[in-house]
Amino acid sequence: MATVTLTRVTKSATLIVERSWWTEAYLEDQLFLRLVGTKQTISHNDNNKNVTISIYKYYHRALAIKKWIPIAKPPPEFVVNMSDLTPKMLVELKSLDDSYTIVKLAVGRIFENIDFEQYHLSIASKLKVRVEK
């Protein structure tokens, strides 16, 4: 993370603005940590009992589509919800020319955690990621 201090001097006052930019590697790390920590509550009605469980949302998504990515034409997209990201992350992503690559790398790390070998042999080259509201 880099911090830049801008000083603007006018006749009446001196304005000091401090702005910090995240490096691409730092943004990728923060995205990954945010995604793997995001939980979702699922309700299920089992024998007239309402059961509620909490799951890790993006690991669940990865497990659901990992077997289809290598064989489906076109491969399924891994969807990342903007609502799960912080405002700072969204600002940093918008400031990049190629934010898709950063998001794809962060998502790829989820697949690496599930099955390192399968990710590198058959998923990485076909992984498609979409960020949506």
C-alpha positions as CSV (number, residue, x, y, z in Angstrom):
1,M,0.0,0.0,0.0
2,A,1.4,3.4,-1.0
3,T,0.5,6.7,0.6
4,V,0.8,10.0,-1.2
5,T,0.4,13.4,0.5
6,L,-0.7,16.2,-1.8
7,T,-0.3,19.8,-0.7
8,R,-2.2,22.6,-2.3
9,V,-1.4,26.2,-1.3
10,T,-3.9,29.0,-2.0
11,K,-4.0,32.6,-0.9
12,S,-6.2,31.8,2.1
13,A,-5.2,28.4,3.2
14,T,-3.1,25.3,2.8
15,L,-5.0,22.1,2.0
16,I,-3.3,18.8,2.7
17,V,-4.9,15.7,1.1
18,E,-3.6,12.3,1.9
19,R,-4.6,9.5,-0.4
20,S,-3.4,5.9,-0.2
21,W,-3.4,3.5,-3.2
22,W,-3.3,-0.2,-2.9
23,T,-0.8,-2.1,-4.9
24,E,-2.3,-4.8,-7.2
25,A,-0.8,-7.6,-5.0
26,Y,-2.3,-6.1,-1.9
27,L,-5.7,-5.7,-3.6
28,E,-5.6,-9.3,-4.7
29,D,-4.8,-10.4,-1.1
30,Q,-7.5,-8.3,0.3
31,L,-10.1,-9.5,-2.2
32,F,-9.1,-13.1,-1.6
33,L,-9.4,-12.7,2.2
34,R,-12.7,-10.9,1.9
35,L,-14.2,-13.6,-0.4
36,V,-13.1,-16.6,1.6
37,G,-14.4,-15.0,4.8
38,T,-17.8,-14.3,3.4
39,K,-20.6,-16.5,4.9
40,Q,-24.1,-17.1,3.8
41,T,-27.0,-18.5,5.7
42,I,-29.1,-21.3,4.1
43,S,-32.4,-22.5,5.4
44,H,-33.7,-26.0,4.7
45,N,-37.0,-27.6,5.7
46,D,-36.2,-31.2,6.8
47,N,-39.1,-33.3,8.1
48,N,-41.1,-30.3,9.1
49,K,-38.0,-28.9,10.9
50,N,-36.6,-25.6,9.6
51,V,-32.8,-26.1,9.7
52,T,-30.5,-23.1,9.2
53,I,-26.8,-23.5,8.5
54,S,-24.0,-21.0,7.7
55,I,-21.6,-21.8,4.9
56,Y,-18.7,-20.1,3.2
57,K,-20.4,-18.6,0.2
58,Y,-17.5,-18.5,-2.3
59,Y,-16.0,-21.9,-1.4
60,H,-19.5,-23.3,-1.9
61,R,-19.7,-21.7,-5.3
62,A,-16.3,-23.0,-6.3
63,L,-17.2,-26.6,-5.2
64,A,-20.4,-26.4,-7.2
65,I,-18.8,-25.5,-10.5
66,K,-15.2,-26.9,-10.3
67,K,-16.1,-30.1,-12.1
68,W,-17.9,-28.3,-14.9
69,I,-15.3,-25.7,-15.8
70,P,-13.0,-28.1,-17.6
71,I,-15.7,-29.8,-19.7
72,A,-18.6,-27.3,-20.2
73,K,-18.7,-25.3,-23.4
74,P,-18.8,-22.4,-22.6
75,P,-17.5,-22.9,-19.1
76,P,-19.7,-21.6,-16.2
77,E,-18.8,-18.2,-14.8
78,F,-17.8,-17.7,-11.2
79,V,-19.9,-14.8,-9.9
80,V,-18.6,-12.4,-7.3
81,N,-21.2,-10.0,-5.8
82,M,-20.2,-6.4,-5.4
83,S,-22.2,-6.2,-2.2
84,D,-19.7,-8.6,-0.6
85,L,-16.8,-6.2,-1.3
86,T,-15.9,-3.1,0.7
87,P,-16.3,0.4,-0.8
88,K,-12.5,0.8,-0.7
89,M,-12.0,-2.4,-2.7
90,L,-14.5,-1.2,-5.3
91,V,-12.8,2.1,-5.6
92,E,-9.4,0.4,-6.1
93,L,-10.8,-2.0,-8.7
94,K,-12.3,0.9,-10.6
95,S,-9.0,2.7,-10.7
96,L,-7.3,-0.2,-12.5
97,D,-7.1,-0.7,-16.2
98,D,-7.3,-4.4,-15.8
99,S,-9.4,-5.2,-12.7
100,Y,-10.6,-8.4,-14.2
101,T,-7.2,-10.0,-13.8
102,I,-6.9,-9.1,-10.2
103,V,-10.4,-10.5,-9.4
104,K,-9.6,-13.7,-11.4
105,L,-6.4,-14.2,-9.5
106,A,-8.2,-13.8,-6.1
107,V,-10.9,-16.3,-7.2
108,G,-8.2,-18.7,-8.5
109,R,-6.7,-18.9,-5.1
110,I,-10.0,-20.3,-3.8
111,F,-9.9,-23.1,-6.4
112,E,-6.2,-23.6,-5.4
113,N,-7.2,-24.2,-1.8
114,I,-9.8,-26.7,-2.8
115,D,-7.6,-28.7,-5.3
116,F,-4.3,-27.3,-6.2
117,E,-3.5,-29.8,-8.9
118,Q,-6.9,-29.7,-10.6
119,Y,-6.8,-25.9,-10.6
120,H,-3.5,-25.6,-12.3
121,L,-4.1,-28.5,-14.8
122,S,-7.6,-27.9,-15.9
123,I,-9.4,-24.9,-14.4
124,A,-7.0,-22.0,-14.5
125,S,-6.9,-21.6,-18.3
126,K,-10.8,-21.8,-18.5
127,L,-11.8,-19.9,-15.4
128,K,-14.2,-17.0,-16.2
129,V,-15.2,-14.5,-13.5
130,R,-18.0,-12.0,-13.4
131,V,-18.5,-9.2,-10.9
132,E,-22.2,-8.2,-10.5
133,K,-24.5,-6.3,-8.2
